[in-house]
Amino acid sequence: MNATMNTTNKTVTFSNGKTFDVYAKITKAGLRYFYFSGSNGRFMPVSKKDIK
């Protein structure tokens, strides 16, 4: 499997006004979307319906 994160040129904006770039990763179950959280220091999953 390809374990690298690929950029999608899309963003996600949360209700607190913070905006993050969205990354995609191909997993066994299919394509998953993530954003990088600087406070947690890791990639966090994000719902496809939240991506703009």
C-alpha positions, 0 to 999 in steps of 0.5 A: 500500500502507498502510505504517503499523504498526497495533497488535494488542493482543497481546504477544510474550514471549521466552525471556529474559523480555522482553515487547513489544507486537506490531504488524501491517503489510499488505504485498504478500505479506500480513499481517506481524507486528513488534515494536519493538526499542528497542536496534535502534531499528526494528521487527523481524519476529516469528513468528505462533506466538510471539504470545500 
